Amino acid sequence: MTRFIRNSLSTSASFIRIGIVAIAIVGYFAAAPQSASATTFTVNSTLDLPDLNPGDGICNAGVALCTLRAAIT
């Protein structure tokens, strides 16, 4: 009976270690930073206007305007 308890405890400890390692590996890849796109925008306005549609990859703060704020967003 004592041998059975020792074996089950060491087996469960092994599963816990494997689980912790698996969680660490998944967490590492989930938290790895994504590379930013290297898009170049020509800022042609000194106004402080936001982008009309942030995240679409187009700098558009109005009629043919690209402000610094719009280029960043």
N, CA, C and O atoms as CSV, one atom per row, in Angstrom:
chain,resi,resn,atom,element,x,y,z
A,1,MET,N,N,0.822,-1.193,0.000
A,1,MET,CA,C,0.000,0.000,0.000
A,1,MET,C,C,0.869,1.261,0.000
A,1,MET,O,O,0.564,2.227,-0.699
A,2,THR,N,N,1.946,1.249,0.782
A,2,THR,CA,C,2.835,2.414,0.850
A,2,THR,C,C,3.498,2.650,-0.499
A,2,THR,O,O,3.674,3.799,-0.906
A,3,ARG,N,N,3.869,1.588,-1.197
A,3,ARG,CA,C,4.499,1.720,-2.499
A,3,ARG,C,C,3.532,2.342,-3.503
A,3,ARG,O,O,3.943,3.152,-4.334
A,4,PHE,N,N,2.265,1.977,-3.437
A,4,PHE,CA,C,1.261,2.536,-4.336
A,4,PHE,C,C,1.105,4.039,-4.115
A,4,PHE,O,O,0.993,4.800,-5.077
A,5,ILE,N,N,1.096,4.466,-2.865
A,5,ILE,CA,C,0.958,5.891,-2.548
A,5,ILE,C,C,2.178,6.666,-3.040
A,5,ILE,O,O,2.033,7.751,-3.604
A,6,ARG,N,N,3.373,6.121,-2.835
A,6,ARG,CA,C,4.589,6.804,-3.300
A,6,ARG,C,C,4.594,6.931,-4.817
A,6,ARG,O,O,4.929,7.992,-5.344
A,7,ASN,N,N,4.228,5.866,-5.529
A,7,ASN,CA,C,4.203,5.905,-6.984
A,7,ASN,C,C,3.171,6.895,-7.505
A,7,ASN,O,O,3.436,7.615,-8.467
A,8,SER,N,N,2.006,6.939,-6.884
A,8,SER,CA,C,0.984,7.872,-7.356
A,8,SER,C,C,1.379,9.311,-7.071
A,8,SER,O,O,1.056,10.201,-7.857
A,9,LEU,N,N,2.075,9.560,-5.958
A,9,LEU,CA,C,2.530,10.924,-5.664
A,9,LEU,C,C,3.613,11.367,-6.647
A,9,LEU,O,O,3.600,12.507,-7.111
A,10,SER,N,N,4.543,10.480,-6.965
A,10,SER,CA,C,5.588,10.872,-7.915
A,10,SER,C,C,5.016,11.034,-9.320
A,10,SER,O,O,5.484,11.886,-10.076
A,11,THR,N,N,4.025,10.241,-9.681
A,11,THR,CA,C,3.386,10.376,-10.991
A,11,THR,C,C,2.627,11.687,-11.092
A,11,THR,O,O,2.706,12.372,-12.112
A,12,SER,N,N,1.892,12.046,-10.047
A,12,SER,CA,C,1.150,13.310,-10.091
A,12,SER,C,C,2.101,14.503,-10.073
A,12,SER,O,O,1.808,15.527,-10.690
A,13,ALA,N,N,3.224,14.392,-9.384
A,13,ALA,CA,C,4.209,15.478,-9.386
A,13,ALA,C,C,4.806,15.644,-10.779
A,13,ALA,O,O,5.073,16.767,-11.208
A,14,SER,N,N,5.014,14.549,-11.480
A,14,SER,CA,C,5.541,14.622,-12.845
A,14,SER,C,C,4.548,15.307,-13.776
A,14,SER,O,O,4.938,16.120,-14.614
A,15,PHE,N,N,3.263,14.978,-13.629
A,15,PHE,CA,C,2.243,15.628,-14.455
A,15,PHE,C,C,2.164,17.122,-14.153
A,15,PHE,O,O,1.961,17.932,-15.057
A,16,ILE,N,N,2.322,17.479,-12.906
A,16,ILE,CA,C,2.287,18.905,-12.537
A,16,ILE,C,C,3.473,19.627,-13.166
A,16,ILE,O,O,3.312,20.724,-13.701
A,17,ARG,N,N,4.661,19.026,-13.110
A,17,ARG,CA,C,5.846,19.643,-13.722
A,17,ARG,C,C,5.663,19.805,-15.236
A,17,ARG,O,O,5.974,20.854,-15.800
A,18,ILE,N,N,5.160,18.764,-15.874
A,18,ILE,CA,C,4.934,18.837,-17.324
A,18,ILE,C,C,3.909,19.922,-17.645
A,18,ILE,O,O,4.065,20.654,-18.622
A,19,GLY,N,N,2.866,20.028,-16.828
A,19,GLY,CA,C,1.853,21.058,-17.041
A,19,GLY,C,C,2.416,22.455,-16.899
A,19,GLY,O,O,2.092,23.345,-17.685
A,20,ILE,N,N,3.256,22.648,-15.899
A,20,ILE,CA,C,3.864,23.972,-15.686
A,20,ILE,C,C,4.769,24.337,-16.856
A,20,ILE,O,O,4.756,25.478,-17.318
A,21,VAL,N,N,5.550,23.382,-17.335
A,21,VAL,CA,C,6.434,23.648,-18.478
A,21,VAL,C,C,5.606,23.963,-19.728
A,21,VAL,O,O,5.949,24.866,-20.491
A,22,ALA,N,N,4.519,23.219,-19.935
A,22,ALA,CA,C,3.672,23.465,-21.103
A,22,ALA,C,C,3.033,24.845,-21.034
A,22,ALA,O,O,2.973,25.552,-22.040
A,23,ILE,N,N,2.560,25.230,-19.868
A,23,ILE,CA,C,1.969,26.568,-19.700
A,23,ILE,C,C,3.018,27.649,-19.938
A,23,ILE,O,O,2.720,28.676,-20.547
A,24,ALA,N,N,4.234,27.430,-19.466
A,24,ALA,CA,C,5.298,28.421,-19.673
A,24,ALA,C,C,5.632,28.573,-21.153
A,24,ALA,O,O,5.854,29.687,-21.628
A,25,ILE,N,N,5.668,27.466,-21.881
A,25,ILE,CA,C,5.978,27.536,-23.314
A,25,ILE,C,C,4.873,28.261,-24.069
A,25,ILE,O,O,5.152,29.114,-24.911
A,26,VAL,N,N,3.635,27.930,-23.776
A,26,VAL,CA,C,2.510,28.598,-24.439
A,26,VAL,C,C,2.497,30.085,-24.084
A,26,VAL,O,O,2.259,30.927,-24.951
A,27,GLY,N,N,2.748,30.410,-22.825
A,27,GLY,CA,C,2.784,31.809,-22.397
A,27,GLY,C,C,3.884,32.598,-23.075
A,27,GLY,O,O,3.707,33.771,-23.403
A,28,TYR,N,N,5.020,31.953,-23.284
A,28,TYR,CA,C,6.125,32.640,-23.953
A,28,TYR,C,C,5.751,33.025,-25.379
A,28,TYR,O,O,5.982,34.158,-25.801
A,29,PHE,N,N,5.175,32.086,-26.115
A,29,PHE,CA,C,4.820,32.382,-27.499
A,29,PHE,C,C,3.629,33.323,-27.600
A,29,PHE,O,O,3.524,34.074,-28.569
A,30,ALA,N,N,2.740,33.298,-26.631
A,30,ALA,CA,C,1.600,34.214,-26.650
A,30,ALA,C,C,2.029,35.640,-26.319
A,30,ALA,O,O,1.435,36.601,-26.807
A,31,ALA,N,N,3.060,35.774,-25.492
A,31,ALA,CA,C,3.503,37.100,-25.063
A,31,ALA,C,C,4.607,37.670,-25.951
A,31,ALA,O,O,5.009,38.817,-25.759
A,32,ALA,N,N,5.101,36.909,-26.907
A,32,ALA,CA,C,6.158,37.404,-27.791
A,32,ALA,C,C,5.620,38.574,-28.612
A,32,ALA,O,O,4.532,38.481,-29.180
A,33,PRO,N,N,6.368,39.665,-28.677
A,33,PRO,CA,C,5.879,40.833,-29.414
A,33,PRO,C,C,5.747,40.552,-30.903
A,33,PRO,O,O,6.563,39.847,-31.497
A,34,GLN,N,N,4.727,41.105,-31.473
A,34,GLN,CA,C,4.510,40.975,-32.908
A,34,GLN,C,C,5.287,42.076,-33.623
A,34,GLN,O,O,5.399,43.188,-33.108
A,35,SER,N,N,5.814,41.780,-34.784
A,35,SER,CA,C,6.580,42.776,-35.523
A,35,SER,C,C,5.639,43.819,-36.124
A,35,SER,O,O,4.555,43.497,-36.612
A,36,ALA,N,N,6.072,45.046,-36.077
A,36,ALA,CA,C,5.280,46.141,-36.634
A,36,ALA,C,C,5.558,46.263,-38.127
A,36,ALA,O,O,6.652,45.950,-38.597
A,37,SER,N,N,4.580,46.709,-38.842
A,37,SER,CA,C,4.787,46.898,-40.278
A,37,SER,C,C,5.601,48.169,-40.512
A,37,SER,O,O,5.481,49.144,-39.770
A,38,ALA,N,N,6.401,48.142,-41.521
A,38,ALA,CA,C,7.281,49.269,-41.822
A,38,ALA,C,C,6.687,50.091,-42.964
A,38,ALA,O,O,7.218,50.110,-44.075
A,39,THR,N,N,5.591,50.760,-42.676
A,39,THR,CA,C,4.944,51.595,-43.674
A,39,THR,C,C,5.454,53.023,-43.538
A,39,THR,O,O,5.615,53.523,-42.425
A,40,THR,N,N,5.706,53.670,-44.648
A,40,THR,CA,C,6.177,55.054,-44.646
A,40,THR,C,C,5.039,55.971,-45.060
A,40,THR,O,O,4.400,55.761,-46.091
A,41,PHE,N,N,4.791,56.996,-44.242
A,41,PHE,CA,C,3.771,58.000,-44.543
A,41,PHE,C,C,4.440,59.355,-44.693
A,41,PHE,O,O,5.398,59.661,-43.983
A,42,THR,N,N,3.945,60.158,-45.604
A,42,THR,CA,C,4.427,61.525,-45.766
A,42,THR,C,C,3.447,62.452,-45.077
A,42,THR,O,O,2.305,62.613,-45.508
A,43,VAL,N,N,3.915,63.058,-44.000
A,43,VAL,CA,C,3.080,63.991,-43.239
A,43,VAL,C,C,3.057,65.315,-43.988
A,43,VAL,O,O,4.104,65.909,-44.250
A,44,ASN,N,N,1.841,65.780,-44.337
A,44,ASN,CA,C,1.732,67.007,-45.132
A,44,ASN,C,C,0.846,68.056,-44.469
A,44,ASN,O,O,0.373,68.981,-45.129
A,45,SER,N,N,0.624,67.913,-43.173
A,45,SER,CA,C,-0.192,68.889,-42.458
A,45,SER,C,C,0.343,69.048,-41.048
A,45,SER,O,O,0.767,68.079,-40.418
A,46,THR,N,N,0.318,70.292,-40.555
A,46,THR,CA,C,0.754,70.550,-39.187
A,46,THR,C,C,-0.415,70.566,-38.203
A,46,THR,O,O,-0.225,70.812,-37.012
A,47,LEU,N,N,-1.615,70.303,-38.699
A,47,LEU,CA,C,-2.777,70.242,-37.819
A,47,LEU,C,C,-2.685,69.016,-36.915
A,47,LEU,O,O,-1.960,68.068,-37.214
A,48,ASP,N,N,-3.420,69.044,-35.817
A,48,ASP,CA,C,-3.428,67.924,-34.883
A,48,ASP,C,C,-4.749,67.167,-35.031
A,48,ASP,O,O,-5.626,67.243,-34.170
A,49,LEU,N,N,-4.871,66.436,-36.141
A,49,LEU,CA,C,-6.101,65.710,-36.429
A,49,LEU,C,C,-5.853,64.205,-36.362
A,49,LEU,O,O,-4.792,63.736,-36.774
A,50,PRO,N,N,-6.820,63.441,-35.846
A,50,PRO,CA,C,-6.654,61.980,-35.803
A,50,PRO,C,C,-6.963,61.344,-37.160
A,50,PRO,O,O,-7.531,61.979,-38.049
A,51,ASP,N,N,-6.579,60.092,-37.292
A,51,ASP,CA,C,-6.876,59.329,-38.501
A,51,ASP,C,C,-8.371,59.026,-38.536
A,51,ASP,O,O,-8.969,58.737,-37.500
A,52,LEU,N,N,-8.978,59.091,-39.723
A,52,LEU,CA,C,-10.406,58.832,-39.839
A,52,LEU,C,C,-10.745,57.355,-39.617
A,52,LEU,O,O,-11.814,57.032,-39.098
A,53,ASN,N,N,-9.833,56.459,-40.010
A,53,ASN,CA,C,-10.056,55.030,-39.833
A,53,ASN,C,C,-8.756,54.396,-39.327
A,53,ASN,O,O,-7.987,53.858,-40.125
A,54,PRO,N,N,-8.498,54.449,-38.017
A,54,PRO,CA,C,-7.227,53.938,-37.484
A,54,PRO,C,C,-7.049,52.443,-37.760
A,54,PRO,O,O,-7.999,51.664,-37.678
A,55,GLY,N,N,-5.832,52.069,-38.084
A,55,GLY,CA,C,-5.495,50.670,-38.274
A,55,GLY,C,C,-5.700,50.133,-39.674
A,55,GLY,O,O,-5.447,48.953,-39.918
A,56,ASP,N,N,-6.155,50.967,-40.606
A,56,ASP,CA,C,-6.397,50.468,-41.962
A,56,ASP,C,C,-5.165,50.558,-42.857
A,56,ASP,O,O,-5.199,50.113,-44.004
A,57,GLY,N,N,-4.072,51.135,-42.337
A,57,GLY,CA,C,-2.844,51.234,-43.112
A,57,GLY,C,C,-2.785,52.436,-44.025
A,57,GLY,O,O,-1.853,52.563,-44.819
A,58,ILE,N,N,-3.778,53.335,-43.928
A,58,ILE,CA,C,-3.823,54.533,-44.760
A,58,ILE,C,C,-3.842,55.744,-43.834
A,58,ILE,O,O,-4.640,55.805,-42.898
A,59,CYS,N,N,-2.971,56.694,-44.096
A,59,CYS,CA,C,-2.939,57.923,-43.307
A,59,CYS,C,C,-3.912,58.909,-43.929
A,59,CYS,O,O,-3.620,59.503,-44.967
A,60,ASN,N,N,-5.066,59.084,-43.301
A,60,ASN,CA,C,-6.098,59.962,-43.847
A,60,ASN,C,C,-6.764,60.705,-42.689
A,60,ASN,O,O,-7.562,60.132,-41.948
A,61,ALA,N,N,-6.430,61.967,-42.548
A,61,ALA,CA,C,-7.019,62.790,-41.495
A,61,ALA,C,C,-8.023,63.774,-42.075
A,61,ALA,O,O,-8.431,64.712,-41.391
A,62,GLY,N,N,-8.408,63.583,-43.270
A,62,GLY,CA,C,-9.338,64.491,-43.939
A,62,GLY,C,C,-9.069,64.452,-45.432
A,62,GLY,O,O,-8.572,63.457,-45.959
A,63,VAL,N,N,-9.395,65.521,-46.095
A,63,VAL,CA,C,-9.225,65.600,-47.543
A,63,VAL,C,C,-7.735,65.715,-47.865
A,63,VAL,O,O,-7.144,66.789,-47.753
A,64,ALA,N,N,-7.142,64.591,-48.266
A,64,ALA,CA,C,-5.724,64.513,-48.660
A,64,ALA,C,C,-4.789,65.040,-47.586
A,64,ALA,O,O,-3.743,65.603,-47.906
A,65,LEU,N,N,-5.140,64.871,-46.328
A,65,LEU,CA,C,-4.283,65.309,-45.236
A,65,LEU,C,C,-3.713,64.102,-44.491
A,65,LEU,O,O,-4.417,63.129,-44.220
A,66,CYS,N,N,-2.446,64.188,-44.174
A,66,CYS,CA,C,-1.800,63.182,-43.336
A,66,CYS,C,C,-1.076,63.925,-42.234
A,66,CYS,O,O,-0.030,64.530,-42.466
A,67,THR,N,N,-1.630,63.880,-41.042
A,67,THR,CA,C,-1.018,64.554,-39.896
A,67,THR,C,C,-0.130,63.560,-39.149
A,67,THR,O,O,-0.213,62.352,-39.370
A,68,LEU,N,N,0.707,64.074,-38.275
A,68,LEU,CA,C,1.575,63.202,-37.492
A,68,LEU,C,C,0.759,62.261,-36.627
A,68,LEU,O,O,1.099,61.084,-36.515
A,69,ARG,N,N,-0.306,62.747,-36.015
A,69,ARG,CA,C,-1.171,61.913,-35.191
A,69,ARG,C,C,-1.811,60.793,-36.024
A,69,ARG,O,O,-1.889,59.652,-35.570
A,70,ALA,N,N,-2.261,61.113,-37.227
A,70,ALA,CA,C,-2.884,60.114,-38.095
A,70,ALA,C,C,-1.857,59.085,-38.567
A,70,ALA,O,O,-2.186,57.907,-38.706
A,71,ALA,N,N,-0.631,59.509,-38.812
A,71,ALA,CA,C,0.408,58.572,-39.250
A,71,ALA,C,C,0.777,57.597,-38.134
A,71,ALA,O,O,1.071,56.432,-38.399
A,72,ILE,N,N,0.763,58.061,-36.910
A,72,ILE,CA,C,1.108,57.184,-35.775
A,72,ILE,C,C,-0.015,56.186,-35.517
A,72,ILE,O,O,0.243,55.017,-35.233
A,73,THR,N,N,-1.258,56.645,-35.614
A,73,THR,CA,C,-2.374,55.728,-35.337
A,73,THR,C,C,-2.697,54.889,-36.536
A,73,THR,O,O,-3.608,54.062,-36.483
